[in-house]
Amino acid sequence: MTTTITVSTKRQVVLPKDYCERKNIKPGSALRVTEIAGGLYVAPVPEPSEHELEEVIKLAGSLPRQQTVRERRKVEQVIQEYRAEKRRQKA
């Protein structure tokens, strides 16, 4: 499907409702804009997986040693809370 949208004076655009519904784009959703040839490609940014979040934590240097069971549970709790908050924002 192709449509035309207008850029406001603040350089903002409004996405058509049917696009947003099909792609599950809600207020606050992150979108990635990629320049391709003479145009732009816009796509929703997927939420990070549990593995990706763990890798970010490791790369940040906050895990200089093996995690304890208690620390591991805390990481899992933070991930669950993050996902729950994102689900609330999408609703």
N, CA, C and O atoms as a GROMACS GRO file, in nm:
protein
  364
    1MET      N    1   0.084  -0.117   0.000
    1MET     CA    2   0.000   0.000   0.000
    1MET      C    3   0.089   0.124   0.000
    1MET      O    4   0.189   0.129   0.072
    2THR      N    5   0.053   0.220  -0.079
    2THR     CA    6   0.127   0.345  -0.087
    2THR      C    7   0.032   0.460  -0.056
    2THR      O    8  -0.084   0.459  -0.096
    3THR      N    9   0.084   0.558   0.017
    3THR     CA   10   0.004   0.675   0.050
    3THR      C   11   0.096   0.796   0.056
    3THR      O   12   0.218   0.781   0.058
    4THR      N   13   0.039   0.914   0.058
    4THR     CA   14   0.116   1.037   0.070
    4THR      C   15   0.085   1.100   0.204
    4THR      O   16  -0.032   1.112   0.242
    5ILE      N   17   0.189   1.142   0.275
    5ILE     CA   18   0.173   1.213   0.402
    5ILE      C   19   0.247   1.345   0.391
    5ILE      O   20   0.335   1.360   0.306
    6THR      N   21   0.213   1.440   0.476
    6THR     CA   22   0.272   1.573   0.471
    6THR      C   23   0.359   1.596   0.593
    6THR      O   24   0.325   1.554   0.704
    7VAL      N   25   0.471   1.664   0.574
    7VAL     CA   26   0.561   1.700   0.683
    7VAL      C   27   0.517   1.836   0.737
    7VAL      O   28   0.498   1.930   0.660
    8SER      N   29   0.501   1.845   0.871
    8SER     CA   30   0.458   1.971   0.932
    8SER      C   31   0.576   2.068   0.939
    8SER      O   32   0.689   2.034   0.905
    9THR      N   33   0.546   2.190   0.984
    9THR     CA   34   0.653   2.290   1.000
    9THR      C   35   0.754   2.248   1.107
    9THR      O   36   0.866   2.298   1.110
   10LYS      N   37   0.714   2.156   1.193
   10LYS     CA   38   0.806   2.103   1.296
   10LYS      C   39   0.876   1.976   1.247
   10LYS      O   40   0.941   1.907   1.325
   11ARG      N   41   0.863   1.946   1.119
   11ARG     CA   42   0.922   1.828   1.056
   11ARG      C   43   0.862   1.698   1.110
   11ARG      O   44   0.930   1.595   1.115
   12GLN      N   45   0.738   1.702   1.150
   12GLN     CA   46   0.669   1.585   1.201
   12GLN      C   47   0.576   1.530   1.094
   12GLN      O   48   0.527   1.603   1.007
   13VAL      N   49   0.552   1.399   1.102
   13VAL     CA   50   0.458   1.335   1.010
   13VAL      C   51   0.360   1.253   1.093
   13VAL      O   52   0.390   1.211   1.205
   14VAL      N   53   0.243   1.230   1.037
   14VAL     CA   54   0.143   1.145   1.099
   14VAL      C   55   0.128   1.021   1.013
   14VAL      O   56   0.101   1.030   0.893
   15LEU      N   57   0.146   0.906   1.074
   15LEU     CA   58   0.132   0.780   1.001
   15LEU      C   59  -0.015   0.742   0.993
   15LEU      O   60  -0.089   0.759   1.091
   16PRO      N   61  -0.059   0.690   0.880
   16PRO     CA   62  -0.199   0.648   0.868
   16PRO      C   63  -0.234   0.540   0.970
   16PRO      O   64  -0.152   0.452   1.000
   17LYS      N   65  -0.355   0.547   1.022
   17LYS     CA   66  -0.401   0.455   1.127
   17LYS      C   67  -0.388   0.309   1.086
   17LYS      O   68  -0.342   0.226   1.165
   18ASP      N   69  -0.427   0.277   0.962
   18ASP     CA   70  -0.422   0.136   0.920
   18ASP      C   71  -0.279   0.082   0.917
   18ASP      O   72  -0.257  -0.036   0.945
   19TYR      N   73  -0.181   0.166   0.882
   19TYR     CA   74  -0.040   0.124   0.887
   19TYR      C   75  -0.003   0.091   1.031
   19TYR      O   76   0.056  -0.014   1.059
   20CYS      N   77  -0.037   0.181   1.120
   20CYS     CA   78  -0.001   0.164   1.262
   20CYS      C   79  -0.066   0.039   1.319
   20CYS      O   80  -0.002  -0.036   1.394
   21GLU      N   81  -0.190   0.016   1.286
   21GLU     CA   82  -0.258  -0.104   1.337
   21GLU      C   83  -0.193  -0.231   1.284
   21GLU      O   84  -0.174  -0.327   1.360
   22ARG      N   85  -0.160  -0.234   1.157
   22ARG     CA   86  -0.098  -0.355   1.099
   22ARG      C   87   0.040  -0.382   1.156
   22ARG      O   88   0.078  -0.498   1.174
   23LYS      N   89   0.115  -0.277   1.186
   23LYS     CA   90   0.253  -0.293   1.235
   23LYS      C   91   0.263  -0.277   1.387
   23LYS      O   92   0.374  -0.275   1.442
   24ASN      N   93   0.148  -0.267   1.455
   24ASN     CA   94   0.142  -0.255   1.601
   24ASN      C   95   0.226  -0.137   1.651
   24ASN      O   96   0.301  -0.149   1.748
   25ILE      N   97   0.212  -0.024   1.584
   25ILE     CA   98   0.281   0.099   1.622
   25ILE      C   99   0.186   0.181   1.709
   25ILE      O  100   0.078   0.220   1.665
   26LYS      N  101   0.229   0.206   1.833
   26LYS     CA  102   0.149   0.281   1.928
   26LYS      C  103   0.225   0.407   1.968
   26LYS      O  104   0.344   0.419   1.938
   27PRO      N  105   0.159   0.502   2.035
   27PRO     CA  106   0.232   0.619   2.083
   27PRO      C  107   0.350   0.576   2.169
   27PRO      O  108   0.336   0.491   2.258
   28GLY      N  109   0.466   0.633   2.143
   28GLY     CA  110   0.587   0.598   2.216
   28GLY      C  111   0.669   0.489   2.150
   28GLY      O  112   0.781   0.463   2.194
   29SER      N  113   0.616   0.425   2.046
   29SER     CA  114   0.693   0.322   1.976
   29SER      C  115   0.814   0.386   1.909
   29SER      O  116   0.808   0.499   1.861
   30ALA      N  117   0.924   0.312   1.906
   30ALA     CA  118   1.045   0.360   1.838
   30ALA      C  119   1.040   0.315   1.692
   30ALA      O  120   1.004   0.202   1.662
   31LEU      N  121   1.077   0.406   1.603
   31LEU     CA  122   1.084   0.375   1.461
   31LEU      C  123   1.225   0.403   1.412
   31LEU      O  124   1.288   0.500   1.453
   32ARG      N  125   1.273   0.318   1.324
   32ARG     CA  126   1.406   0.337   1.264
   32ARG      C  127   1.384   0.391   1.123
   32ARG      O  128   1.307   0.335   1.046
   33VAL      N  129   1.453   0.500   1.091
   33VAL     CA  130   1.445   0.560   0.958
   33VAL      C  131   1.580   0.539   0.889
   33VAL      O  132   1.684   0.580   0.941
   34THR      N  133   1.577   0.475   0.773
   34THR     CA  134   1.698   0.446   0.699
   34THR      C  135   1.690   0.511   0.562
   34THR      O  136   1.590   0.497   0.492
   35GLU      N  137   1.795   0.583   0.525
   35GLU     CA  138   1.800   0.645   0.393
   35GLU      C  139   1.840   0.538   0.292
   35GLU      O  140   1.942   0.472   0.305
   36ILE      N  141   1.756   0.523   0.190
   36ILE     CA  142   1.782   0.423   0.086
   36ILE      C  143   1.765   0.492  -0.048
   36ILE      O  144   1.657   0.539  -0.083
   37ALA      N  145   1.874   0.496  -0.124
   37ALA     CA  146   1.874   0.562  -0.255
   37ALA      C  147   1.812   0.700  -0.242
   37ALA      O  148   1.865   0.784  -0.169
   38GLY      N  149   1.702   0.726  -0.311
   38GLY     CA  150   1.640   0.857  -0.307
   38GLY      C  151   1.525   0.866  -0.209
   38GLY      O  152   1.450   0.964  -0.212
   39GLY      N  153   1.509   0.767  -0.121
   39GLY     CA  154   1.395   0.768  -0.031
   39GLY      C  155   1.430   0.732   0.112
   39GLY      O  156   1.547   0.726   0.149
   40LEU      N  157   1.328   0.708   0.190
   40LEU     CA  158   1.343   0.671   0.330
   40LEU      C  159   1.266   0.542   0.356
   40LEU      O  160   1.157   0.521   0.303
   41TYR      N  161   1.325   0.457   0.438
   41TYR     CA  162   1.260   0.333   0.480
   41TYR      C  163   1.233   0.346   0.629
   41TYR      O  164   1.326   0.370   0.706
   42VAL      N  165   1.107   0.331   0.671
   42VAL     CA  166   1.069   0.346   0.811
   42VAL      C  167   1.021   0.210   0.861
   42VAL      O  168   0.935   0.147   0.799
   43ALA      N  169   1.077   0.165   0.974
   43ALA     CA  170   1.039   0.036   1.030
   43ALA      C  171   1.037   0.043   1.182
   43ALA      O  172   1.118   0.114   1.242
   44PRO      N  173   0.945  -0.031   1.245
   44PRO     CA  174   0.944  -0.035   1.391
   44PRO      C  175   1.073  -0.098   1.443
   44PRO      O  176   1.127  -0.190   1.381
   45VAL      N  177   1.121  -0.049   1.556
   45VAL     CA  178   1.239  -0.106   1.620
   45VAL      C  179   1.191  -0.215   1.715
   45VAL      O  180   1.114  -0.187   1.806
   46PRO      N  181   1.235  -0.339   1.695
   46PRO     CA  182   1.191  -0.446   1.784
   46PRO      C  183   1.249  -0.428   1.924
   46PRO      O  184   1.359  -0.375   1.941
   47GLU      N  185   1.173  -0.474   2.024
   47GLU     CA  186   1.224  -0.468   2.160
   47GLU      C  187   1.340  -0.565   2.175
   47GLU      O  188   1.344  -0.669   2.109
   48PRO      N  189   1.436  -0.532   2.261
   48PRO     CA  190   1.549  -0.621   2.279
   48PRO      C  191   1.508  -0.752   2.344
   48PRO      O  192   1.418  -0.756   2.428
   49SER      N  193   1.575  -0.860   2.305
   49SER     CA  194   1.549  -0.989   2.367
   49SER      C  195   1.621  -0.996   2.501
   49SER      O  196   1.704  -0.911   2.532
   50GLU      N  197   1.589  -1.097   2.579
   50GLU     CA  198   1.656  -1.115   2.708
   50GLU      C  199   1.806  -1.131   2.686
   50GLU      O  200   1.886  -1.075   2.762
   51HIS      N  201   1.844  -1.206   2.585
   51HIS     CA  202   1.986  -1.227   2.556
   51HIS      C  203   2.054  -1.095   2.520
   51HIS      O  204   2.165  -1.068   2.567
   52GLU      N  205   1.989  -1.013   2.439
   52GLU     CA  206   2.047  -0.883   2.402
   52GLU      C  207   2.065  -0.794   2.524
   52GLU      O  208   2.168  -0.728   2.537
   53LEU      N  209   1.967  -0.792   2.614
   53LEU     CA  210   1.980  -0.712   2.735
   53LEU      C  211   2.096  -0.761   2.822
   53LEU      O  212   2.170  -0.680   2.878
   54GLU      N  213   2.112  -0.892   2.832
   54GLU     CA  214   2.223  -0.947   2.910
   54GLU      C  215   2.357  -0.908   2.849
   54GLU      O  216   2.451  -0.875   2.921
   55GLU      N  217   2.365  -0.911   2.717
   55GLU     CA  218   2.490  -0.873   2.650
   55GLU      C  219   2.523  -0.726   2.674
   55GLU      O  220   2.640  -0.691   2.693
   56VAL      N  221   2.421  -0.641   2.673
   56VAL     CA  222   2.444  -0.499   2.699
   56VAL      C  223   2.499  -0.481   2.841
   56VAL      O  224   2.593  -0.404   2.863
   57ILE      N  225   2.441  -0.552   2.935
   57ILE     CA  226   2.488  -0.544   3.074
   57ILE      C  227   2.634  -0.589   3.082
   57ILE      O  228   2.715  -0.525   3.149
   58LYS      N  229   2.666  -0.698   3.016
   58LYS     CA  230   2.804  -0.748   3.019
   58LYS      C  231   2.901  -0.649   2.955
   58LYS      O  232   3.008  -0.622   3.009
   59LEU      N  233   2.863  -0.593   2.840
   59LEU     CA  234   2.950  -0.500   2.769
   59LEU      C  235   2.968  -0.368   2.844
   59LEU      O  236   3.067  -0.298   2.827
   60ALA      N  237   2.870  -0.336   2.928
   60ALA     CA  238   2.880  -0.213   3.006
   60ALA      C  239   2.982  -0.226   3.119
   60ALA      O  240   3.014  -0.128   3.185
   61GLY      N  241   3.032  -0.346   3.140
   61GLY     CA  242   3.134  -0.366   3.242
   61GLY      C  243   3.079  -0.385   3.381
   61GLY      O  244   3.155  -0.381   3.478
   62SER      N  245   2.949  -0.404   3.393
   62SER     CA  246   2.893  -0.420   3.527
   62SER      C  247   2.898  -0.564   3.575
   62SER      O  248   2.855  -0.593   3.687
   63LEU      N  249   2.949  -0.655   3.494
   63LEU     CA  250   2.959  -0.795   3.534
   63LEU      C  251   3.103  -0.844   3.522
   63LEU      O  252   3.133  -0.927   3.436
   64PRO      N  253   3.194  -0.793   3.608
   64PRO     CA  254   3.334  -0.833   3.599
   64PRO      C  255   3.359  -0.975   3.649
   64PRO      O  256   3.470  -1.027   3.636
   65ARG      N  257   3.258  -1.036   3.707
   65ARG     CA  258   3.272  -1.172   3.760
   65ARG      C  259   3.145  -1.250   3.730
   65ARG      O  260   3.048  -1.194   3.680
   66GLN      N  261   3.146  -1.377   3.761
   66GLN     CA  262   3.028  -1.462   3.741
   66GLN      C  263   2.914  -1.413   3.831
   66GLN      O  264   2.936  -1.381   3.948
   67GLN      N  265   2.794  -1.407   3.778
   67GLN     CA  266   2.679  -1.362   3.855
   67GLN      C  267   2.642  -1.464   3.962
   67GLN      O  268   2.654  -1.585   3.942
   68THR      N  269   2.597  -1.413   4.076
   68THR     CA  270   2.541  -1.502   4.177
   68THR      C  271   2.397  -1.532   4.138
   68THR      O  272   2.340  -1.467   4.051
   69VAL      N  273   2.339  -1.632   4.203
   69VAL     CA  274   2.199  -1.666   4.176
   69VAL      C  275   2.110  -1.546   4.208
   69VAL      O  276   2.015  -1.518   4.135
   70ARG      N  277   2.139  -1.477   4.315
   70ARG     CA  278   2.061  -1.359   4.354
   70ARG      C  279   2.069  -1.249   4.247
   70ARG      O  280   1.968  -1.189   4.212
   71GLU      N  281   2.190  -1.224   4.195
   71GLU     CA  282   2.207  -1.122   4.090
   71GLU      C  283   2.135  -1.163   3.962
   71GLU      O  284   2.073  -1.080   3.896
   72ARG      N  285   2.144  -1.291   3.929
   72ARG     CA  286   2.077  -1.342   3.808
   72ARG      C  287   1.926  -1.320   3.820
   72ARG      O  288   1.862  -1.278   3.724
   73ARG      N  289   1.870  -1.350   3.936
   73ARG     CA  290   1.726  -1.330   3.958
   73ARG      C  291   1.690  -1.182   3.946
   73ARG      O  292   1.584  -1.148   3.893
   74LYS      N  293   1.777  -1.095   3.996
   74LYS     CA  294   1.753  -0.951   3.987
   74LYS      C  295   1.749  -0.907   3.841
   74LYS      O  296   1.663  -0.828   3.803
   75VAL      N  297   1.842  -0.956   3.760
   75VAL     CA  298   1.844  -0.923   3.617
   75VAL      C  299   1.715  -0.971   3.552
   75VAL      O  300   1.654  -0.897   3.474
   76GLU      N  301   1.673  -1.092   3.582
   76GLU     CA  302   1.548  -1.146   3.526
   76GLU      C  303   1.429  -1.061   3.569
   76GLU      O  304   1.339  -1.036   3.489
   77GLN      N  305   1.428  -1.016   3.695
   77GLN     CA  306   1.320  -0.932   3.744
   77GLN      C  307   1.315  -0.799   3.670
   77GLN      O  308   1.208  -0.752   3.632
   78VAL      N  309   1.432  -0.738   3.649
   78VAL     CA  310   1.438  -0.610   3.577
   78VAL      C  311   1.388  -0.628   3.434
   78VAL      O  312   1.315  -0.542   3.383
   79ILE      N  313   1.426  -0.737   3.370
   79ILE     CA  314   1.381  -0.764   3.233
   79ILE      C  315   1.229  -0.779   3.230
   79ILE      O  316   1.162  -0.723   3.143
   80GLN      N  317   1.173  -0.855   3.325
   80GLN     CA  318   1.027  -0.873   3.331
   80GLN      C  319   0.956  -0.740   3.354
   80GLN      O  320   0.853  -0.713   3.292
   81GLU      N  321   1.010  -0.657   3.443
   81GLU     CA  322   0.949  -0.527   3.470
   81GLU      C  323   0.955  -0.437   3.346
   81GLU      O  324   0.860  -0.366   3.316
   82TYR      N  325   1.067  -0.442   3.276
   82TYR     CA  326   1.083  -0.364   3.153
   82TYR      C  327   0.977  -0.405   3.051
   82TYR      O  328   0.910  -0.321   2.991
   83ARG      N  329   0.962  -0.535   3.031
   83ARG     CA  330   0.864  -0.584   2.934
   83ARG      C  331   0.722  -0.550   2.975
   83ARG      O  332   0.641  -0.512   2.890
   84ALA      N  333   0.691  -0.561   3.104
   84ALA     CA  334   0.557  -0.527   3.152
   84ALA      C  335   0.527  -0.379   3.128
   84ALA      O  336   0.417  -0.344   3.085
   85GLU      N  337   0.624  -0.293   3.154
   85GLU     CA  338   0.606  -0.150   3.131
   85GLU      C  339   0.583  -0.121   2.982
   85GLU      O  340   0.497  -0.040   2.948
   86LYS      N  341   0.660  -0.187   2.895
   86LYS     CA  342   0.641  -0.167   2.750
   86LYS      C  343   0.502  -0.213   2.708
   86LYS      O  344   0.438  -0.148   2.625
   87ARG      N  345   0.454  -0.326   2.764
   87ARG     CA  346   0.320  -0.373   2.729
   87ARG      C  347   0.214  -0.273   2.776
   87ARG      O  348   0.116  -0.250   2.704
   88ARG      N  349   0.232  -0.214   2.895
   88ARG     CA  350   0.137  -0.115   2.945
   88ARG      C  351   0.136   0.008   2.854
   88ARG      O  352   0.030   0.064   2.827
   89GLN      N  353   0.254   0.049   2.806
   89GLN     CA  354   0.262   0.166   2.719
   89GLN      C  355   0.195   0.141   2.585
   89GLN      O  356   0.140   0.233   2.525
   90LYS      N  357   0.200   0.017   2.537
   90LYS     CA  358   0.140  -0.016   2.408
   90LYS      C  359  -0.011  -0.028   2.415
   90LYS      O  360  -0.081  -0.014   2.314
   91ALA      N  361  -0.062  -0.056   2.534
   91ALA     CA  362  -0.207  -0.076   2.549
   91ALA      C  363  -0.285   0.052   2.539
   91ALA      O  364  -0.407   0.051   2.549
   0.00000   0.00000   0.00000
